[in-house]
Structure formats: C-alpha cells, structure tokens
Amino acid sequence: MNKDAEIDMKEVELNEVDPEKQPMTGDGQTAGGEKNGSVKLKVPEDEVTFTGLSKEELLKVAGTPGWVRTRWVLLILFWLGWVGMLAGAIVIIVQAPRCKAIPEMSWWNEGPLYQITDLEAFSEGGMKGVEAKLDDMNQLKVKGLIIGPLHVVQENVPVTLDLKAIDPRQGIEEDLLAMVEKAHKKGISVVLDLTPNYRGHPSWFRDKKEEITEKVKEAAEHWIKLGFDGIKICDLDVASSSPDWSKLRLAIQGNRTEGEKKRALIGVVERLSAKNVSQLMNTSGVDLVLSDLLSNENGGAERIRAMDTLHSEQRSLGWGLGAAQKNHLSKLATTSGLIRLYQLLLFTMPGTPVFTY
C-alpha cells in the first residue's frame, strides 16, 4: 500500500464517530417540530415570594378576641405558677428541721493547753524562764498554761500546808504575777495547780478532807483575785465527795455572766473507766477533766471504746499522754517520731489536747 492510500485510511478513521458518543436523536422528528432528546423549560415571568404580615395586619390579628383570651390565660398561668413555687418554698423552709445550736465555746475549748509541772526541768530561769518562752507558746497557738503546784507544803504533813505562799525553790510571787500579766497580753490564760499534798500521798491527806477543802477554797479566791484564770486539782473523785465541794466550785466558777471571761475548774482523775469519768463530769460540775485513759495499760481497742463513750462530753474532756500523772511527754514517747505521732493524735481526739513538759 502506497503513502496516499495510508493517508486516506487515516482520514476515514478520524471521520468515524464512536457510536457511544453519538447523540440519541433518532431518525425522525417529534410532533411539533422538536428534535428528539431536547427539553422545553418554561420560566415564569414573575416569581411570587411570601413576605409575611405587615405591622397593621399583625395588630389587627392580635386584637381579635381569640388571641386576647389566649394571652390572658398564659399570663394568669405564669403568675399562678410563680406564686405556687414561692408558697412551696416557704412551706419547705417552715417545715424543715432546725439546725442545732452551736455549742458554747470557752477559752479552754479553743486550743491546746500547756502544762508545766517542773519549772527547773522546763527552764533554767524559773518563772522568768517561763515568761521568756511565752512568745514560743503563742506561736504554737497555746490557749492556756497550767503551772504548778508551787505552794509550800511538806510531804504528808498537813499543818505545813500554805496554799497562798510560793515555795522559794519555785520562785517568788512577783515573778509569777509578772508572768501571768505577760501571758494575758499574749492571749494565754493561766491556771494554777492547787493540789494540796502534791509531794506525798494521798493528795488530800488522810482524814482532813473538809479542812483541806476549805483551805483550797480560800487559796482559790486569793489567786483568782490576783489574775489567775482557773484552778486545777488532782483526785477529783475524792475532792468532789467533800460536803464543802459546792463552796469550792462557787469560789472558782463564781456567778458567770454573759460577756465575762470564765474561770476554769480543772480536775484530774486516775484509774477510772470511761463510764465513771462521764458520770463524774456530770455530778462534779467541773469545766474540764483530765484522765489517764491514754496512759493506762488497756489495749488500743479499749481506748477507742473509751473515746467513743466520752465523745458527747468532749467540751469538758482533756486528753494528754501522762497529763494526769504529770509525766513528761518525752519520757513516754522516747523518739521524736513517736512524740510527733502522739501530738497529732491528741489534736484529732474529741476534746482539749493537753501537753505536759
């Protein structure tokens, strides 16, 4: 095949159209002269759109009786619902149970008490040494300082008892009163221990209870006039059985009036069960009781039951490891870790923590 023939064949192939690409026109024409496959679309000249009611039309419709009644019904239902909810809230408030009154707090319930039984062991300067450490106590948020006994007495010799005089080995009265004055400026109350026979046993001597109680009453009045905020005594169960116990209470606690700082009567009990301690609190009328429940030989479970028994009396209960026996905390807790643990324990117990040094 020559070149001219090849060119003619290519032109034929290019002129051929793929049947799938040919338009579906058919052989003839449809009625009306239109070609098969074409669509005739009629576009309206003016398109109508909804623009809503005018202001005048809306006012006219809103003024019809039906809509007026509907608005009044909805308004009345709204106010009836509002008044109903208000009435329901008032009824709930009126019928709700009243909150318990906040228990009255005294200064001995507001923070820990610091007990100093041995001035020489506590500081080298005696009373002046205690006064110098008041700033440190204030930083520790101590609310009360229990000091003493400091009075003159010979072991088991009641005739030597002088509760109004300071043993010269303990210091002088001027230094004691200066310490009390500075403590008050720091917001620290001071309690004096007037346990009669603190050097011997029993603490109220033998067969001298009524006579000793009278001396303690007179001494309590003396020291309270000089600025002390309370008196502490040991063997509360013995002292409270005296016929003159009510006179001693009156001398210390006095006729308490609202707004006046209370004077505290603190008693110590030993070897009593939690139930007996609770009964003694109610019968003796003391403000704070220190017991040896933490220092006795009972196990942990027994101590927990004791705390549970005395939980309701926590405003009149003081806890201290060795506080009843006047033992230093460092003697019972021999390591710094145990001391910190006992300190944490005392702050978490229901009552007033008492630390003895």
C-alpha positions in Angstrom: 0.0 0.0 0.0 1.4 3.4 -1.1 1.5 6.5 1.1 -1.5 8.1 -0.5 -3.7 5.2 0.4 -2.5 5.2 4.0 -3.4 8.9 4.4 -6.9 8.3 3.0 -7.4 5.4 5.5 -6.5 7.7 8.5 -8.9 10.4 7.3 -11.7 7.8 7.2 -10.9 6.6 10.8 -10.8 10.1 12.1 -14.1 10.9 10.5 -15.8 7.9 12.1 -17.6 8.8 15.4 -17.8 6.4 18.3 -21.4 5.1 18.4 -21.5 5.6 22.2 -20.7 9.3 21.7 -23.4 9.9 19.1 -26.5 11.9 20.3 -29.7 10.0 20.8 -31.6 11.9 18.1 -33.3 9.0 16.3 -34.2 9.1 12.6 -37.2 11.3 12.8 -38.6 14.3 14.5 -41.3 14.5 17.2 -44.6 16.2 16.7 -44.3 19.9 17.0 -41.1 20.1 15.1 -38.8 19.4 18.1 -35.9 17.2 17.9 -35.8 14.0 19.9 -33.9 14.4 23.2 -34.5 18.1 23.8 -36.4 19.5 26.8 -38.6 22.6 26.7 -38.4 24.6 30.0 -41.0 27.3 30.8 -39.7 30.0 33.1 -42.4 32.1 34.8 -42.0 35.8 34.2 -43.0 37.0 37.7 -41.9 34.7 40.8 -44.2 35.2 43.8 -42.5 35.2 47.3 -44.1 35.2 50.8 -43.1 38.4 52.8 -45.2 37.9 56.0 -47.8 40.1 57.5 -47.4 43.8 57.8 -47.5 45.7 61.1 -51.1 46.7 60.5 -52.1 43.2 59.7 -50.3 41.8 62.8 -52.0 44.4 65.1 -55.4 43.5 63.6 -54.9 39.8 64.2 -53.5 40.3 67.7 -56.6 42.3 68.6 -59.0 39.5 67.8 -60.9 38.0 70.8 -59.2 34.6 70.5 -55.7 35.9 70.8 -56.6 38.3 73.6 -58.1 35.4 75.7 -55.0 33.3 75.0 -52.7 36.0 76.2 -54.7 36.5 79.4 -54.8 32.7 80.1 -51.0 32.4 79.7 -50.3 35.4 81.9 -52.6 34.1 84.7 -51.0 30.7 84.4 -47.5 32.2 84.7 -48.3 34.2 87.9 -50.2 31.2 89.4 -47.1 29.0 88.8 -44.8 31.7 90.3 -46.9 32.2 93.4 -47.2 28.4 93.8 -43.4 27.9 93.7 -43.0 30.8 96.2 -45.6 29.2 98.6 -43.9 25.8 98.2 -40.5 27.3 99.1 -42.0 29.0 102.2 -43.6 25.8 103.3 -40.3 23.8 102.9 -38.4 26.4 104.9 -41.0 26.5 107.7 -41.3 22.7 108.0 -37.5 22.0 107.6 -35.9 20.8 110.9 -34.0 23.4 112.7 -30.2 23.4 112.8 -28.6 22.5 116.1 -27.4 25.5 118.1 -23.6 26.0 118.0 -22.3 24.8 121.3 -20.9 27.4 123.6 -17.1 27.5 123.4 -14.9 28.5 126.4 -11.3 29.5 126.2 -10.1 26.0 127.2 -12.0 24.6 124.1 -10.3 26.9 121.6 -6.8 25.4 121.6 -4.3 23.2 123.4 -3.2 23.6 127.0 0.4 23.6 128.0 1.2 22.0 131.4 4.4 22.8 133.3 4.9 20.7 136.5 8.6 21.1 136.9 10.0 24.6 136.5 13.6 23.6 136.9 13.3 21.0 134.1 11.4 23.3 131.9 13.7 26.3 132.0 16.8 27.4 133.9 15.4 30.8 134.9 12.4 29.5 136.8 9.4 31.9 136.4 11.4 34.3 134.3 12.4 31.4 132.0 8.7 30.6 131.6 7.9 34.2 130.8 10.7 34.2 128.2 9.1 31.3 126.4 5.6 32.8 126.2 6.3 34.0 122.7 7.1 30.5 121.6 3.9 29.2 123.2 1.9 31.9 121.5 3.3 30.9 118.1 2.2 27.3 118.9 -1.4 28.7 119.4 -1.5 27.6 123.0 -4.6 28.9 124.7 -3.9 28.0 128.3 -0.9 27.5 130.6 -1.3 25.2 133.6 1.5 25.8 136.1 2.4 24.3 139.5 1.9 23.2 142.1 4.1 25.9 143.6 2.8 26.3 147.2 4.5 25.5 150.4 3.9 22.0 151.9 5.9 19.2 153.4 5.3 15.7 152.3 2.2 14.2 154.2 2.3 17.0 156.8 -1.0 18.9 156.6 0.0 21.5 159.2 2.7 22.8 156.9 0.3 23.5 154.0 0.2 27.1 152.9 -1.6 27.4 149.6 -1.2 31.2 149.4 2.6 31.1 149.6 5.1 30.2 146.9 7.9 27.8 147.7 11.1 29.7 147.5 12.6 26.9 145.4 9.9 27.6 142.8 10.4 31.3 142.6 8.8 34.4 144.1 5.3 35.8 143.8 6.3 39.0 141.9 7.8 36.9 139.1 4.7 34.7 139.0 2.3 37.6 138.7 4.6 39.3 136.1 4.4 36.1 134.0 0.6 35.9 134.3 0.3 39.5 133.2 2.5 39.0 130.1 0.6 35.7 129.3 -2.7 37.7 129.3 -1.2 40.2 126.8 -0.4 37.2 124.6 -3.9 35.9 124.8 -2.9 32.9 127.0 -4.9 32.1 130.1 -3.1 30.8 133.2 -4.3 28.1 135.6 -2.7 27.4 138.9 -2.5 23.8 140.3 -3.6 23.8 144.0 -3.3 20.1 144.6 -2.7 20.1 148.4 -0.3 17.2 149.1 1.5 17.2 145.8 4.7 15.9 147.3 3.1 13.0 149.0 0.1 10.6 149.1 -2.8 10.9 149.2 -3.1 14.3 147.6 -5.9 15.4 150.0 -4.1 14.0 153.1 -5.9 11.5 155.3 -9.0 12.3 157.4 -8.5 16.0 156.6 -10.7 16.4 153.6 -13.1 19.0 154.9 -10.4 21.2 156.4 -8.2 21.0 153.3 -11.2 21.8 151.0 -11.8 25.0 153.0 -8.1 26.0 152.6 -8.2 25.3 148.9 -11.3 27.4 148.6 -9.7 30.4 150.3 -6.5 30.0 148.3 -8.5 29.8 145.0 -10.2 33.1 145.8 -6.8 34.6 146.6 -5.1 33.7 143.4 -8.1 34.4 141.2 -8.2 38.0 142.6 -4.5 38.2 141.6 -5.4 37.4 138.0 -5.4 33.7 137.5 -7.9 32.2 135.1 -8.6 28.9 136.8 -7.6 26.3 139.4 -6.6 22.7 138.9 -6.8 19.9 141.5 -6.0 16.2 141.5 -8.1 13.3 142.7 -11.4 14.9 141.6 -13.4 11.9 142.7 -12.1 12.4 146.3 -12.5 16.2 146.3 -16.0 16.3 144.9 -17.2 14.0 147.6 -16.5 16.6 150.3 -19.5 18.4 151.8 -17.9 21.7 151.0 -17.3 20.9 147.3 -20.1 23.2 146.2 -18.5 26.1 148.1 -15.2 25.4 146.3 -16.9 25.4 142.9 -18.6 28.7 143.6 -15.4 30.3 144.7 -13.7 29.3 141.4 -16.5 29.4 138.8 -18.5 32.2 140.5 -21.7 33.7 139.1 -20.9 33.6 135.4 -22.4 36.4 133.4 -22.5 36.8 129.6 -19.5 38.5 128.2 -17.3 37.9 131.2 -14.3 35.6 130.9 -15.0 32.3 132.7 -12.7 30.9 135.4 -11.9 27.2 134.8 -12.1 24.5 137.4 -10.0 21.6 136.1 -10.0 18.2 137.8 -7.7 15.1 137.4 -8.9 11.5 137.7 -7.0 8.3 137.6 -7.8 4.6 137.4 -11.5 5.3 136.4 -13.3 3.7 133.5 -14.7 5.9 130.7 -18.3 5.4 132.1 -17.3 6.5 135.6 -15.4 9.5 134.1 -18.6 10.6 132.3 -20.6 10.2 135.5 -18.1 12.3 137.4 -18.2 15.1 134.8 -22.0 15.4 135.3 -22.0 15.2 139.1 -18.9 17.3 140.0 -19.7 20.2 137.7 -16.1 20.8 136.7 -15.2 22.6 133.4 -12.5 20.2 132.3 -11.5 16.7 133.3 -8.1 15.1 132.7 -8.0 11.3 132.8 -5.3 8.7 132.4 -7.3 6.7 129.8 -4.5 7.1 127.3 -1.8 6.1 129.7 -3.3 3.1 131.3 -2.5 -0.5 130.3 -5.6 -1.1 128.3 -5.2 -2.1 124.7 -6.0 0.0 121.6 -9.5 -1.3 121.2 -10.4 -0.5 124.8 -9.0 3.1 124.4 -11.1 3.6 121.2 -14.2 2.4 123.1 -13.4 4.9 125.8 -13.1 7.8 123.3 -16.5 6.7 121.8 -18.1 6.7 125.3 -16.8 10.2 126.1 -17.4 11.7 122.7 -20.5 13.6 123.7 -18.6 15.1 126.6 -15.8 16.5 124.5 -16.2 20.1 125.6 -15.5 19.0 129.2 -12.8 16.5 128.4 -9.0 16.9 128.2 -6.6 14.4 126.6 -3.0 14.1 127.4 -0.4 11.4 127.4 0.8 11.5 131.0 -1.1 14.7 131.8 -2.9 13.1 134.7 0.3 11.7 136.3 2.3 14.8 135.4 4.7 12.8 133.4 6.6 14.5 130.6 5.7 13.5 127.1 9.4 12.9 126.3 9.5 10.2 129.0 6.6 8.2 127.5 7.5 8.8 123.8 11.2 8.2 123.6 11.8 9.1 120.0 11.0 12.3 118.1 8.8 10.3 115.7 6.6 9.0 118.5 6.3 12.5 120.0 5.1 13.9 116.7 2.7 10.9 116.4 1.2 11.5 119.9 0.9 15.2 119.2 -1.1 14.5 116.1 -3.2 12.0 117.9 -4.1 14.5 120.6 -5.2 17.1 118.1 -7.5 14.7 116.4 -9.2 13.4 119.5 -12.6 14.8 120.7 -11.6 17.2 123.4 -8.9 19.6 124.5 -5.3 18.4 124.0 -3.0 18.9 127.0 0.7 18.7 126.6 2.9 18.1 129.7 6.6 19.2 129.8 
